Amino acid sequence: MFIDLITIYAKAGNGGNGAISFRREKYVPNGGPDGGDGGRGGNIVFYADEGSNTLLSFRYKRKFIAENGGNGMGGKMHGKNGEDVRIPVPPGTLIKDKETGRLLCDISAGEEKIICRGGKGGWGNRHFATPTRQIPRFAKNGTKGEERELTLELKMLADVGLIGLPSVGKSSVLSRISSAKPKIAAYHFTTLSPNLGVVSVGEGRGFVCADVPGLISGASEGLGLGLAFLRHVERCRLLLHVVDIAQTEGRDPKEDFDIINAELEKFSPELMDRKQIVVGNKIDALTPDIDTEAFKKYVTDLGYDYIEVSAVTGEGLDKLVRLCADELEKLPPMIKYEPDYVEEEEVLKTAADTVVRVENNVYYVEGDWLYNFMGRINFDDRESVAYFQRMLIKSGIISMLEENGINDGDTVNIYDFEFDFVK
């Protein structure tokens, strides 16, 4: 079974808490604080698995949770770091945030990427000792690990894509120019998933070719199998548009050609700017009453290169392979999708989970993003505190407090950090 679109849940590990501890030994006077730091939570890491070309492994396992970091201990002992969860995906997989649709990463060959970062370990109380505060009886908790619902979308990595209506001979061409062994039969939709083949040109040259199945009229709107596989055309640098020049199905090659190009344009207008070579297949089945010159003139007048081949006899295939190799040397490299960048401040502005509640004249502010944010603030550092104040304003927390009727001098509590509100 071929699967190229799936949703999973991933959660990185939480950071361990810092320890509150004091050195107490018989012959060591004034031992002081020695609480160790918490360990880092495990990350969720995706990497390219060269031997895979489908997301089938995610069909039954869709939840991935990394290990939490260990808590710090006395004697300045650091908590254990959580183990990362490493997830293999086929090269060419796009990883998106399901909630926002934002592209997080494009996993290509030999690449790995941290998608959900583990929480930071909290500081032990030894970090908070100062000349005036020699017995700190507090430590920092670890921050929560990131969690997301992710959409994995596979766009195959192929230099050349074979496109065309069913039964024009795409799979047959692929089987003759490469070592791929696709299923071939005399009925529509024989091919139910894209097939990849490596084509050798000699002298160390070669390219990857993909047979893209299921394209019919209306494919871009979900008819047939086309919509499921059109995404695999998007990375191809060169398109081989195969038509049945012998009209064995009783169809007009011009109409076939126009139907496929119309579907490509509807799916993505950029595909119409992609280099195309028109391949007139099945010349072995031509009859004297069929004039191929009219079709050749039609496509060449539109600016396309044209070549006639026979997947049965092999005629013209060597020339086709050399033509592909020569064109690929002129074309730009394969598309690499860049992640959608969102600044941290923009994330804070859209933090919808922030809650303000009032109990006994104390204003409590809570939110998952805020819990992690507090773990990054050092309240003994003036610049860090100034950054904290700016984020309270930009994230809308100050406005929320004012809407809830806060006055000067009222107490604000953000995860056990308290301060007096001043306008």
FENCOR-V779789 format. One record per pair of residues at least 24 apart in sequence whose ideal C-beta (glycine too) atoms are under 7 Angstrom apart, sorted by sequence separation. I is the first residue (numbers start at 1). GAP is how many residues later the second one is. If there is no record, write none. Layout:
# FENCOR-V779789
i=[I & I]
gap=[GAP & GAP]
This chain:
# FENCOR-V779789
i=[42 & 119 & 171 & 15 & 41 & 42 & 119 & 189 & 283 & 15 & 119 & 210 & 278 & 280 & 283 & 284 & 14 & 41 & 118 & 278 & 283 & 13 & 41 & 117 & 276 & 277 & 278 & 279 & 280 & 281 & 282 & 284 & 12 & 13 & 40 & 116 & 117 & 182 & 284 & 12 & 39 & 116 & 277 & 279 & 281 & 12 & 38 & 39 & 116 & 178 & 12 & 38 & 116 & 177 & 283 & 365 & 38 & 192 & 10 & 38 & 234 & 248 & 37 & 55 & 115 & 174 & 194 & 239 & 241 & 243 & 245 & 36 & 52 & 54 & 82 & 189 & 239 & 245 & 246 & 35 & 36 & 53 & 174 & 226 & 230 & 238 & 239 & 240 & 241 & 242 & 243 & 244 & 245 & 246 & 248 & 52 & 156 & 158 & 194 & 233 & 241 & 243 & 244 & 245 & 363 & 35 & 36 & 39 & 45 & 47 & 49 & 238 & 240 & 242 & 246 & 34 & 36 & 39 & 42 & 45 & 49 & 156 & 171 & 246 & 374 & 34 & 36 & 37 & 38 & 39 & 40 & 41 & 42 & 43 & 44 & 45 & 46 & 47 & 48 & 49 & 50 & 170 & 254 & 279 & 363 & 374 & 34 & 36 & 37 & 39 & 40 & 42 & 45 & 79 & 217 & 253 & 257 & 36 & 39 & 42 & 44 & 46 & 48 & 220 & 247 & 348 & 354 & 363 & 374 & 219 & 246 & 254 & 351 & 356 & 370 & 371 & 215 & 349 & 356 & 220 & 277 & 348 & 349 & 354 & 358 & 160 & 162 & 220 & 245 & 348 & 349 & 363 & 365 & 159 & 162 & 215 & 356 & 363 & 6 & 46 & 69 & 159 & 160 & 161 & 162 & 163 & 345 & 361 & 362 & 363 & 364 & 365 & 4 & 8 & 69 & 76 & 99 & 158 & 162 & 165 & 166 & 245 & 363 & 3 & 4 & 97 & 98 & 157 & 158 & 161 & 164 & 165 & 362 & 2 & 3 & 6 & 16 & 19 & 66 & 69 & 72 & 98 & 158 & 163 & 275 & 3 & 9 & 13 & 16 & 19 & 21 & 97 & 98 & 8 & 9 & 10 & 11 & 12 & 13 & 14 & 15 & 16 & 17 & 18 & 19 & 96 & 156 & 1 & 11 & 13 & 14 & 16 & 17 & 19 & 95 & 96 & 3 & 8 & 13 & 16 & 275 & 95 & 96 & 46 & 48 & 50 & 93 & 94 & 48 & 93 & 46 & 48 & 93 & 94 & 48 & 92 & 16 & 48 & 89 & 92 & 245 & 47 & 90 & 92 & 47 & 92 & 46 & 91 & 45 & 46 & 13 & 45 & 46 & 173 & 163 & 43 & 44 & 44 & 161 & 170 & 43 & 69 & 169 & 43 & 168 & 43 & 161 & 168 & 169 & 42 & 155 & 156 & 160 & 163 & 168 & 41 & 155 & 158 & 159 & 164 & 40 & 41 & 153 & 157 & 158 & 159 & 160 & 161 & 162 & 163 & 164 & 66 & 155 & 156 & 159 & 164 & 40 & 155 & 160 & 162 & 40 & 39 & 167 & 38 & 37 & 38 & 37 & 37 & 238 & 37 & 36 & 35 & 238 & 35 & 238 & 7 & 35 & 165 & 237 & 33 & 34 & 33 & 238 & 58 & 165 & 237 & 165 & 33 & 164 & 32 & 55 & 163 & 237 & 55 & 235 & 235 & 234 & 32 & 15 & 33 & 53 & 12 & 15 & 18 & 21 & 35 & 38 & 41 & 10 & 11 & 12 & 13 & 14 & 15 & 16 & 17 & 18 & 19 & 20 & 10 & 12 & 13 & 15 & 16 & 18 & 12 & 15 & 18 & 173 & 169 & 168 & 169 & 20 & 207 & 20 & 207 & 20 & 19 & 201 & 205 & 18 & 201 & 207 & 17 & 18 & 199 & 17 & 201 & 17 & 16 & 15 & 14 & 15 & 14 & 14 & 13 & 12 & 11 & 12 & 12 & 176 & 11 & 10 & 10 & 173 & 176 & 172 & 9 & 10 & 177 & 176 & 7 & 8 & 169 & 7 & 53 & 92 & 7 & 8 & 177 & 6 & 5 & 4 & 4 & 160 & 159 & 159 & 157 & 2 & 2 & 144 & 144 & 108 & 143 & 144 & 143 & 106 & 106 & 143 & 142 & 103 & 105 & 104 & 140 & 103 & 103 & 102 & 102 & 94 & 119 & 122 & 120]
gap=[24 & 24 & 24 & 25 & 25 & 25 & 25 & 25 & 25 & 26 & 26 & 26 & 26 & 26 & 26 & 26 & 27 & 27 & 27 & 27 & 27 & 28 & 28 & 28 & 28 & 28 & 28 & 28 & 28 & 28 & 28 & 28 & 29 & 29 & 29 & 29 & 29 & 29 & 29 & 30 & 30 & 30 & 30 & 30 & 30 & 31 & 31 & 31 & 31 & 31 & 32 & 32 & 32 & 32 & 32 & 32 & 33 & 33 & 34 & 34 & 34 & 34 & 35 & 35 & 35 & 35 & 35 & 35 & 35 & 35 & 35 & 36 & 36 & 36 & 36 & 36 & 36 & 36 & 36 & 37 & 37 & 37 & 37 & 37 & 37 & 37 & 37 & 37 & 37 & 37 & 37 & 37 & 37 & 37 & 37 & 38 & 38 & 38 & 38 & 38 & 38 & 38 & 38 & 38 & 38 & 39 & 39 & 39 & 39 & 39 & 39 & 39 & 39 & 39 & 39 & 40 & 40 & 40 & 40 & 40 & 40 & 40 & 40 & 40 & 40 & 41 & 41 & 41 & 41 & 41 & 41 & 41 & 41 & 41 & 41 & 41 & 41 & 41 & 41 & 41 & 41 & 41 & 41 & 41 & 41 & 41 & 42 & 42 & 42 & 42 & 42 & 42 & 42 & 42 & 42 & 42 & 42 & 43 & 43 & 43 & 43 & 43 & 43 & 43 & 43 & 43 & 43 & 43 & 43 & 44 & 44 & 44 & 44 & 44 & 44 & 44 & 45 & 45 & 45 & 46 & 46 & 46 & 46 & 46 & 46 & 47 & 47 & 47 & 47 & 47 & 47 & 47 & 47 & 48 & 48 & 48 & 48 & 48 & 49 & 49 & 49 & 49 & 49 & 49 & 49 & 49 & 49 & 49 & 49 & 49 & 49 & 49 & 50 & 50 & 50 & 50 & 50 & 50 & 50 & 50 & 50 & 50 & 50 & 51 & 51 & 51 & 51 & 51 & 51 & 51 & 51 & 51 & 51 & 52 & 52 & 52 & 52 & 52 & 52 & 52 & 52 & 52 & 52 & 52 & 52 & 53 & 53 & 53 & 53 & 53 & 53 & 53 & 53 & 54 & 54 & 54 & 54 & 54 & 54 & 54 & 54 & 54 & 54 & 54 & 54 & 54 & 54 & 55 & 55 & 55 & 55 & 55 & 55 & 55 & 55 & 55 & 56 & 56 & 56 & 56 & 56 & 57 & 57 & 59 & 59 & 59 & 59 & 59 & 60 & 60 & 61 & 61 & 61 & 61 & 62 & 62 & 63 & 63 & 63 & 63 & 63 & 64 & 64 & 64 & 65 & 65 & 66 & 66 & 67 & 67 & 69 & 69 & 69 & 69 & 70 & 71 & 71 & 72 & 72 & 72 & 73 & 73 & 73 & 74 & 74 & 75 & 75 & 75 & 75 & 76 & 76 & 76 & 76 & 76 & 76 & 77 & 77 & 77 & 77 & 77 & 78 & 78 & 78 & 78 & 78 & 78 & 78 & 78 & 78 & 78 & 78 & 79 & 79 & 79 & 79 & 79 & 80 & 80 & 80 & 80 & 81 & 82 & 82 & 83 & 84 & 84 & 85 & 86 & 86 & 87 & 88 & 89 & 89 & 90 & 90 & 91 & 91 & 91 & 91 & 92 & 92 & 93 & 93 & 94 & 94 & 94 & 95 & 96 & 96 & 97 & 97 & 97 & 97 & 99 & 99 & 100 & 101 & 102 & 103 & 103 & 103 & 104 & 104 & 104 & 104 & 104 & 104 & 104 & 105 & 105 & 105 & 105 & 105 & 105 & 105 & 105 & 105 & 105 & 105 & 106 & 106 & 106 & 106 & 106 & 106 & 107 & 107 & 107 & 108 & 112 & 113 & 113 & 117 & 117 & 118 & 118 & 119 & 120 & 120 & 120 & 121 & 121 & 121 & 122 & 122 & 122 & 124 & 124 & 125 & 126 & 127 & 128 & 128 & 130 & 131 & 132 & 133 & 134 & 134 & 135 & 135 & 136 & 137 & 138 & 138 & 138 & 139 & 140 & 140 & 140 & 141 & 142 & 142 & 142 & 143 & 143 & 143 & 144 & 144 & 144 & 146 & 148 & 149 & 150 & 164 & 169 & 175 & 177 & 190 & 191 & 224 & 227 & 228 & 228 & 228 & 229 & 230 & 231 & 232 & 233 & 234 & 234 & 235 & 235 & 236 & 237 & 238 & 240 & 243 & 253 & 253 & 255]
